[in-house]
Amino acid sequence: MQLWVGLGNPGAQYALHRHNVGFMAVDAIGELHGFGAVKKQFAGWTQEGRIGSARVLLLKPATFMNESGRSVGDALRFYKLGVEALTVFHDELDLAPFKVKVRTGGGLAGHNGLRSVDQHWGPDFRRVRIGIGHPGHKDRVTSHVLGNYAKAEMDPLAAMLGAVAAEAPRLAADEPERFMSDVALRLQEA
């Protein structure tokens, strides 16, 4: 089993925040791949399904961003999984909007959700970094991250989420480079 976690904040008022793009990504994956009904467990919401031959549990922590690691830890312990089974989808200031990169390990870049997971499990988990772009000045970072996507960004956002969901079998098969290149190709054609 693999655990795929989308980082975000619970509540309708946060639904379209750039900081919630991790939630959006796992929702798109669950919908496209016909995952089961949403359940409330592990201090969050889960959906279980298959992508290719892999059994995947999607998790959206309901703990708010800075406590995400607690929810992730509960799920990993329950299924007796190691950090190698964990993939975290999150927003990334240092990537251009709608760019998608995958890496294992690395820094936290001031991301409270990543910091929380790192505190519970260390840094060596796979991350799907979804670019939200930098607003240009550090004083504008908080309002940018916690701001809604603009109306003009909705089509590129939908295209990126669709590409991530469509290419999820590459992630499930542990082919992150192929996942990244296939997502990029889909976005060029969009």
Backbone torsions as a table, in degrees:
resi	resn	phi	psi	omega
1	MET	NA	144.8	174.1
2	GLN	-115.4	146.0	176.2
3	LEU	-110.6	116.9	178.6
4	TRP	-110.9	117.9	-174.1
5	VAL	-111.3	128.7	170.7
6	GLY	-98.6	128.8	178.4
7	LEU	-91.5	140.3	178.9
8	GLY	-178.2	-175.3	176.4
9	ASN	-115.3	137.5	-179.4
10	PRO	-74.4	151.1	175.8
11	GLY	115.8	140.9	-176.7
12	ALA	-59.7	-31.9	-177.8
13	GLN	-67.1	-17.2	-179.2
14	TYR	-103.9	-3.5	-167.8
15	ALA	-54.0	-39.8	-176.9
16	LEU	-102.8	12.3	175.8
17	HIS	-66.1	145.5	175.2
18	ARG	-58.1	-33.5	-179.4
19	HIS	-64.8	-16.5	-177.2
20	ASN	-99.1	11.9	-177.3
21	VAL	-64.5	-24.3	174.3
22	GLY	-64.6	-43.4	174.3
23	PHE	-57.8	-46.7	-177.7
24	MET	-60.0	-39.9	-178.0
25	ALA	-64.9	-46.7	-179.2
26	VAL	-69.9	-31.5	174.6
27	ASP	-62.3	-44.0	-179.8
28	ALA	-63.9	-40.8	179.1
29	ILE	-63.6	-48.0	-179.7
30	GLY	-60.8	-40.7	-179.4
31	GLU	-67.9	-48.8	-176.5
32	LEU	-65.3	-35.3	-174.7
33	HIS	-97.9	11.6	173.0
34	GLY	63.0	40.5	178.8
35	PHE	-65.6	161.2	-178.5
36	GLY	-68.4	-178.2	-179.5
37	ALA	-61.7	152.5	177.7
38	VAL	-72.8	134.0	176.2
39	LYS	-119.2	151.1	174.6
40	LYS	-94.7	111.0	175.9
41	GLN	-161.0	162.1	179.6
42	PHE	57.2	39.0	-177.8
43	ALA	53.1	42.4	179.4
44	GLY	-171.6	-163.4	179.0
45	TRP	-117.7	133.8	-178.8
46	THR	-124.1	156.8	169.9
47	GLN	-141.9	138.5	-179.4
48	GLU	-115.4	144.6	178.0
49	GLY	-171.3	-169.5	179.0
50	ARG	-122.5	141.6	170.9
51	ILE	-126.9	110.1	-171.9
52	GLY	63.1	-132.2	179.4
53	SER	-91.6	-0.7	-176.5
54	ALA	-90.0	136.3	171.0
55	ARG	-87.2	125.8	-174.7
56	VAL	-127.0	133.7	171.3
57	LEU	-107.0	119.5	174.0
58	LEU	-89.1	138.3	-179.5
59	LEU	-135.3	130.6	170.6
60	LYS	-117.5	103.2	-179.8
61	PRO	-60.1	137.2	177.3
62	ALA	-99.1	18.0	-171.9
63	THR	-92.7	2.1	-166.7
64	PHE	70.6	155.7	-168.2
65	MET	-52.2	-46.9	-170.9
66	ASN	-73.7	-3.0	176.1
67	GLU	-121.0	16.5	-176.2
68	SER	-57.4	-35.5	-177.1
69	GLY	-60.0	-31.0	179.1
70	ARG	-64.7	-45.8	178.9
71	SER	-64.4	-45.6	178.4
72	VAL	-59.7	-44.9	-179.9
73	GLY	-61.4	-41.4	178.5
74	ASP	-59.3	-44.0	-178.6
75	ALA	-68.6	-44.5	179.8
76	LEU	-61.8	-42.9	179.8
77	ARG	-66.7	-42.4	-178.2
78	PHE	-59.7	-43.3	-178.3
79	TYR	-91.2	4.0	-179.9
80	LYS	53.9	46.9	179.9
81	LEU	-102.0	150.3	173.2
82	GLY	-94.8	174.4	-176.8
83	VAL	-63.3	-21.8	178.8
84	GLU	-66.6	-17.2	179.1
85	ALA	-89.3	-3.5	-171.5
86	LEU	-97.7	130.6	170.9
87	THR	-126.9	129.4	-178.6
88	VAL	-115.7	126.1	176.9
89	PHE	-98.8	126.7	-176.0
90	HIS	-152.2	162.7	176.6
91	ASP	-76.0	148.5	-177.2
92	GLU	-136.9	111.7	178.5
93	LEU	-62.0	-34.6	-172.5
94	ASP	-86.2	13.1	173.4
95	LEU	-119.7	145.5	177.0
96	ALA	-59.0	150.9	-179.6
97	PRO	-52.5	133.0	174.3
98	PHE	72.3	7.1	170.8
99	LYS	-80.8	146.3	-177.6
100	VAL	-127.6	125.2	178.2
101	LYS	-130.8	149.9	178.4
102	VAL	-122.7	137.8	171.5
103	ARG	-153.9	159.7	174.7
104	THR	-107.7	130.4	-179.0
105	GLY	76.3	-170.8	179.4
106	GLY	114.6	-176.3	-177.2
107	GLY	-78.8	179.7	-176.0
108	LEU	-104.0	-16.9	176.8
109	ALA	48.5	35.7	177.3
110	GLY	72.6	11.0	-177.6
111	HIS	-85.2	115.5	-175.2
112	ASN	-66.1	-32.2	177.5
113	GLY	-66.8	-45.5	177.0
114	LEU	-63.2	-40.1	179.4
115	ARG	-60.1	-42.3	-179.2
116	SER	-65.4	-43.7	177.8
117	VAL	-63.5	-42.8	179.4
118	ASP	-60.0	-41.3	-179.7
119	GLN	-62.0	-32.8	-178.2
120	HIS	-88.4	-32.1	-169.0
121	TRP	-131.8	0.5	-176.9
122	GLY	81.8	176.0	-170.9
123	PRO	-87.6	-4.8	-167.2
124	ASP	-90.6	46.5	174.9
125	PHE	-109.7	157.1	-179.6
126	ARG	-78.7	137.9	-178.9
127	ARG	-122.8	134.3	169.5
128	VAL	-104.3	106.1	-174.1
129	ARG	-91.9	121.2	-177.6
130	ILE	-111.3	115.4	-173.9
131	GLY	-66.3	134.5	172.9
132	ILE	-120.2	-2.4	179.8
133	GLY	73.3	158.4	178.8
134	HIS	-102.0	137.9	-177.9
135	PRO	-72.3	-6.1	176.2
136	GLY	107.5	-31.3	179.7
137	HIS	-138.4	140.8	-175.2
138	LYS	-61.1	-27.0	179.2
139	ASP	-67.9	-17.8	-178.0
140	ARG	-102.6	0.8	-175.3
141	VAL	-61.6	-50.4	-175.9
142	THR	-59.3	-47.1	-179.1
143	SER	-67.4	-30.5	177.0
144	HIS	-68.9	-51.0	-177.2
145	VAL	-63.7	-42.6	-177.4
146	LEU	-92.3	14.2	176.4
147	GLY	-97.4	156.3	177.5
148	ASN	-72.4	152.3	168.8
149	TYR	-61.2	142.1	178.5
150	ALA	-74.8	158.2	179.2
151	LYS	-55.4	-39.4	-179.2
152	ALA	-68.1	-16.4	-179.8
153	GLU	-92.1	-6.8	-173.6
154	MET	-64.3	-42.3	180.0
155	ASP	-66.5	-47.9	176.5
156	PRO	-62.6	-34.8	177.3
157	LEU	-63.2	-48.0	179.9
158	ALA	-62.2	-40.2	179.1
159	ALA	-63.3	-43.7	-179.7
160	MET	-65.5	-45.3	179.7
161	LEU	-63.5	-39.1	177.0
162	GLY	-63.5	-40.2	178.7
163	ALA	-66.6	-42.6	178.5
164	VAL	-61.2	-45.1	-179.5
165	ALA	-65.9	-42.5	-177.8
166	ALA	-65.2	-34.4	-177.2
167	GLU	-95.5	6.2	179.2
168	ALA	-54.4	-32.3	177.3
169	PRO	-58.1	-28.9	176.3
170	ARG	-65.9	-40.3	177.1
171	LEU	-66.4	-44.1	-178.2
172	ALA	-61.9	-30.5	179.8
173	ALA	-89.7	9.9	-179.9
174	ASP	59.3	48.1	176.0
175	GLU	-122.1	66.1	-174.2
176	PRO	-63.3	-35.5	-179.7
177	GLU	-65.7	-43.3	178.7
178	ARG	-65.2	-40.2	176.1
179	PHE	-55.7	-50.6	-178.2
180	MET	-61.4	-45.5	-176.8
181	SER	-68.2	-39.1	179.9
182	ASP	-69.6	-37.1	173.7
183	VAL	-61.9	-46.6	179.6
184	ALA	-60.0	-42.2	178.1
185	LEU	-62.0	-44.1	178.1
186	ARG	-60.2	-39.1	-178.5
187	LEU	-71.4	-31.6	175.1
188	GLN	-65.3	-36.3	-178.3
189	GLU	-80.1	-15.9	-176.3
190	ALA	-72.9	NA	NA
